Every structure is written in structure tokens, then in C-alpha cells.
Amino acid sequence: MKKIIFLLLAVSCSSNRPQQLTEKAKELEIYPQKPKDCRVVGKVVGVNESGSVELATNDALNQAAELKATGLFVNQEIPNGQKRSVHATAYECD
């Protein structure tokens, strides 16, 4: 019985928590098309192991916020088994 409880505890501790947006990331915009007259500040890849595109996008937004971006354009959403990746470009627009 102790082994079963230990295994359940280990699995629950290793499961992914939903990717929450940081305060900075909440201010970012997701652009429907590549913005003009904006500066590219970097490329980001958001990942979610449980298959959620929304949570993978949150991960990408958090990374873009760390780059001081003002917005994000999603270039591609990639499924890989259950895992989802969002490849995006972070922009700084005035």
C-alpha cells in the first residue's frame, strides 16, 4: 500500500502545472498578422506537454515578455504526439 501511495504522489508531483501568464505577459498583444514598422526582439518557442495550444501560447507570451516585447505573432503551431509547441516571433512596436 505504501508503494502505491508513493507512486501516486510521485506522478502527481511530476505532472505539468498549467502555464500561467506573468503580469508582464498579460500586457502583450497577439498579432493576427506580422506587424509592420515594428522591431523583432526575438524568436520564442512555447511548449505544453499536455497538448494545450493555449498553454503553449502562454509559455511563448511569458518568454516574449522577458524580451521586453509588446506583442507576439504566432508563426506555427506544431503537434508532436501529446506535446504542443508554438513557434512565434516577438515584436516591439511603438
C-alpha positions as MATLAB code, in Angstrom:
seq = 'MKKIIFLLLAVSCSSNRPQQLTEKAKELEIYPQKPKDCRVVGKVVGVNESGSVELATNDALNQAAELKATGLFVNQEIPNGQKRSVHATAYECD';
ca = [
       0.000    0.000    0.000;
       2.856    2.403    0.807;
       4.315    1.797   -2.653;
       1.022    2.691   -4.327;
       0.736    5.907   -2.330;
       4.343    6.784   -3.149;
       3.759    6.177   -6.872;
       0.593    8.300   -6.872;
       2.423   11.080   -5.073;
       5.361   10.909   -7.486;
       3.074   11.067  -10.522;
       1.074   13.989   -9.152;
       4.252   15.936   -8.350;
       5.676   15.392  -11.817;
       2.529   16.402  -13.692;
       2.629   19.718  -15.510;
       1.008   22.725  -13.938;
      -0.885   24.967  -16.329;
       1.344   27.719  -17.682;
       0.087   30.922  -16.082;
       0.720   34.281  -17.717;
       3.071   36.603  -15.879;
       1.918   40.156  -15.182;
       4.181   41.421  -17.990;
       2.850   38.824  -20.438;
      -0.760   39.838  -19.747;
       0.037   43.213  -21.340;
       1.251   41.710  -24.631;
      -0.833   41.596  -27.760;
      -1.131   38.600  -30.085;
      -0.964   39.988  -33.608;
      -3.223   38.333  -36.225;
      -0.613   39.104  -38.909;
       3.020   40.156  -38.938;
       3.128   43.761  -37.777;
       4.748   46.439  -39.928;
       7.045   49.143  -38.596;
       7.947   47.029  -35.569;
      11.281   45.659  -34.415;
      11.850   41.914  -33.992;
      13.230   41.297  -30.496;
      13.487   37.539  -30.775;
      12.050   34.155  -31.594;
      10.343   32.089  -28.903;
       9.025   28.543  -28.651;
       6.240   27.880  -26.182;
       5.685   24.274  -25.151;
       2.953   22.410  -23.320;
       3.420   18.723  -22.552;
      -0.308   18.019  -22.092;
      -1.261   19.179  -25.597;
      -2.836   22.565  -24.939;
      -2.173   25.156  -27.648;
      -3.446   27.874  -25.302;
      -0.942   26.951  -22.592;
       1.881   26.658  -25.126;
       0.947   30.165  -26.314;
       1.033   31.373  -22.697;
       4.550   29.965  -22.412;
       5.565   31.827  -25.585;
       3.992   35.055  -24.280;
       5.906   34.745  -20.999;
       9.157   34.351  -22.927;
       8.333   37.319  -25.167;
       7.608   39.462  -22.106;
      11.085   38.671  -20.796;
      12.470   40.003  -24.097;
      10.587   43.292  -23.485;
       8.293   42.647  -26.456;
       4.979   44.426  -26.878;
       3.418   41.619  -28.883;
       3.719   38.244  -30.498;
       2.990   36.789  -33.914;
       2.449   33.021  -33.937;
       4.285   31.569  -36.907;
       3.395   27.926  -36.400;
       1.644   25.532  -34.020;
       3.238   22.082  -34.002;
       1.694   18.925  -32.538;
       4.143   16.213  -31.505;
       2.220   13.338  -30.012;
       0.500   14.815  -26.984;
       3.002   17.700  -26.724;
       2.245   21.040  -28.436;
       4.729   23.711  -29.483;
       4.042   27.279  -30.565;
       6.790   28.926  -32.610;
       6.444   32.704  -32.593;
       8.206   35.989  -33.257;
       8.306   38.599  -30.522;
       7.994   42.243  -31.617;
       8.453   45.636  -30.056;
       6.023   48.132  -31.539;
       5.543   51.772  -30.570;
];
